[in-house]
Amino acid sequence: MIKFSGSPTILGKAGFLKEKDEISLGLMEASAVRELANIGLGHATTSLSELLGRPFNMQVPNVETVGLSRVSELMGDPLDLAVGIYMPISGDITGHLVFLFPWGSAQSLWKSLVGSSPDSPSDVDDLFASAALEIGNIINSSFLNAIADMTGLALHATPPLVSIDLGATIVSSVVAEAELEEVVALSIETEIFDTTDTVTHGYFLCVPTLGGLKLIFSRLGIPEAA
């Protein structure tokens, strides 16, 4: 696994959590998550546009809850290469954020951002790693700020880490960092467009504790959620 950060950091041991009954979002809950995602990604596109001097747009085709052992299946073959930008959160709610790009989509995004892309993970240098970290930080922080703004909760994020590996390996590392009881993954599929009409697919995962998810929905006026 290739990992980059400000200093060497280990994401965690590989392994999936044993899950309890899977959680399903009702229409109101799914609508609330989609609204949070749209607001957060709206802030992210503004930041990207200001950073790079050209417009970007994002949309959210799909929102769902998934069992943690199924997260890696979202991108297709879990043995395919992927890029993950990971950020733990703390405060009134604890949990984990990760933005996952299939390798091909990450290459497209790199071309859009820096004008070229690595042919393989071994070609990822500090420039490409920094670009991935910057984009992941913008997207993750924008989503977290949207939750904080809409709920009034105090939420804190740590500097992001980027990992390049098989999708299943990245996800297992994130899952191993999660709480051992009552966690749920919110999967938010995203599409990023630039002025060349290049579409970059990604998957934003928010992994709060079940209690944290209930608190979010309660603050949004949906007390019976989850």
Beta strands, then each sheet from edge to edge (+ up, - down):
strand 1: 2-4
strand 2: 57-66
strand 3: 81-91
strand 4: 95-102
strand 5: 155-157
strand 6: 161-166
strand 7: 185-193
strand 8: 199-208
sheet 1: 1+ 6- 3+ 4- 8+ 7- 2+
sheet 2: 1+ 6- 3+ 5-
end
